[in-house]
C-alpha cells in the first residue's frame, strides 16, 4: 500500500506530489529531487486533511531544508 502526499518545502507557495510506503514522521529525514537535484530535507509537520485537498492528496507533509 502506498500513501500519496503533497510536499511543501519551507512554506513555498508551490507544492509537489510524492508517494511513500508509509506517512513520513516529524523529524524524519527525506531525500527528494527538487528542481532536478537531490536534496536532504527534514519533516517539520504532517497534516491530515479530511476529505483531501483540491488536488486529491489527504496528507500534506511540510519539510525544511534547515537540518540541524
Secondary structure, 3 states (H helix, E strand, C coil): CCEEEEEEECCCCCEEEEEECCCCCCCCEEEEEECCEEEEEEEEEEEECCCCCCCCCCEEEEEECCCC
